[in-house]
């Protein structure tokens, strides 16, 4: 038997990461920095980032919803890990674009990767679909780590 979707909670769960991502993007306002940097091979055009992040934040919100509506005894721990990784994610933009701490930003992404992997691990026993929805996010942050390290090396 399938549970009825609680549209209000689903929308809230999707809006939260979108708002966090939108607020963190304010650190980039007026910055054309990405286009001015020496970029590593396979660096995508700047316009792709907001598109990808919007998709990823929607997937994160859906994933969060699946955990939130569960009756699992560990759901609160999983949601705390989710919130923590979202907070760590939001600060990367400040460190990279506003402060231009490229090496620090790379290590910050390593911390984020560890938290994403742990979040997936926490989500899996509660809801396998929720954990699998985080895989594109993990892959994108791995790619972002490559870009971040490449930018540090090429622009120091």
C-alpha positions in Angstrom: 0.0 0.0 0.0 1.4 3.4 -1.0 1.3 6.4 1.2 -0.5 9.4 0.0 1.9 12.2 -0.9 1.7 15.2 1.5 2.1 17.9 -1.1 2.5 20.7 1.4 5.4 18.9 3.2 7.0 17.9 -0.1 6.9 21.5 -1.4 8.5 22.7 1.9 11.2 20.0 1.7 12.0 21.1 -1.9 11.9 24.8 -1.2 14.4 24.6 1.8 17.4 23.5 -0.3 16.4 25.8 -3.2 16.3 28.8 -0.7 19.6 27.8 0.9 21.2 27.5 -2.6 19.7 30.8 -3.6 21.0 32.5 -0.5 24.5 31.1 -1.0 24.4 32.3 -4.6 24.2 35.8 -3.3 27.9 35.5 -2.4 28.5 35.4 -6.2 26.5 38.5 -7.0 28.4 40.7 -9.4 31.2 38.2 -9.7 32.3 37.2 -13.2 35.2 35.4 -11.5 34.6 31.9 -12.9 35.0 33.2 -16.5 38.2 35.1 -15.5 40.0 32.0 -14.1 42.2 29.5 -15.8 40.0 26.5 -15.9 40.9 22.8 -15.9 40.0 20.5 -18.8 36.3 19.5 -18.8 35.2 22.7 -17.0 31.6 23.3 -18.0 30.3 26.8 -19.1 29.2 29.0 -16.2 25.5 28.8 -17.2 25.4 25.1 -16.4 26.0 25.5 -12.7 22.7 27.1 -11.7 20.8 24.6 -13.9 22.6 21.6 -12.3 22.3 23.0 -8.7 18.5 23.6 -9.2 18.1 20.0 -10.3 20.2 18.7 -7.4 18.4 20.8 -4.8 15.1 19.5 -6.1 16.3 15.9 -5.8 17.7 16.7 -2.3 14.3 18.1 -1.3 12.5 15.0 -2.6 15.0 12.8 -0.8 14.5 14.8 2.4 10.7 14.4 2.1 11.0 10.6 1.8 13.0 10.5 5.1 10.8 13.1 6.8 7.6 11.1 6.2 9.1 7.8 7.4 8.4 6.3 10.7 12.0 5.1 11.2 13.6 5.6 14.6 16.7 7.0 13.0 15.0 9.6 10.8 15.9 12.5 13.1 19.6 11.6 13.0 19.5 11.3 9.2 17.7 14.7 8.9 20.4 16.3 11.1 23.1 15.0 8.8 21.1 16.3 5.8 20.8 19.8 7.4 24.5 19.8 8.3 25.6 18.9 4.8 23.3 21.5 3.4 24.8 24.1 5.7 28.4 23.1 4.7 27.4 23.2 1.1 26.1 26.7 1.4 29.3 28.1 2.8 31.5 26.8 0.0 30.3 29.6 -2.3 31.4 32.2 0.2 34.9 30.6 0.6 35.5 30.1 -3.1 33.9 33.1 -4.8 33.8 35.9 -2.3 37.0 35.1 -0.3 38.9 33.3 -3.1 40.2 30.7 -0.7 40.7 28.1 -3.4 42.7 25.5 -1.5 40.6 25.9 1.7 37.5 25.5 -0.5 38.8 22.2 -1.9 39.3 20.8 1.6 35.8 22.2 2.5 34.5 20.1 -0.5 36.2 17.0 0.9 34.4 17.6 4.2 31.1 18.0 2.2 31.8 14.8 0.3 32.3 12.9 3.6 29.0 14.3 4.9 27.2 13.4 1.6 28.5 9.8 1.8 27.5 9.6 5.5 24.0 11.1 4.6 23.6 8.5 1.9 24.6 5.8 4.4 22.1 7.1 7.0 19.3 7.4 4.4 19.7 3.9 2.9 18.2 1.8 5.7 15.4 4.3 6.1 14.5 4.7 2.4 16.6 3.3 -0.4 15.1 5.7 -3.0 16.0 8.7 -0.8 19.6 7.5 -0.7 19.8 6.9 -4.4 18.4 10.4 -5.1 21.6 11.7 -3.5 23.9 9.9 -5.9 23.8 12.7 -8.6 24.7 15.2 -5.9 27.6 13.1 -4.8 28.9 12.8 -8.4 28.5 16.5 -9.0 30.4 17.4 -5.8 33.1 15.0 -6.8 33.3 16.8 -10.2 33.2 20.2 -8.4 36.2 19.0 -6.2 38.2 18.2 -9.4 37.3 21.7 -10.8 38.1 23.4 -7.5 41.5 21.7 -7.2 42.3 22.4 -10.8 41.4 26.0 -10.4 43.6 26.3 -7.3 46.6 24.7 -9.2 46.1 26.7 -12.4 45.5 30.1 -10.7 48.0 30.3 -7.8 
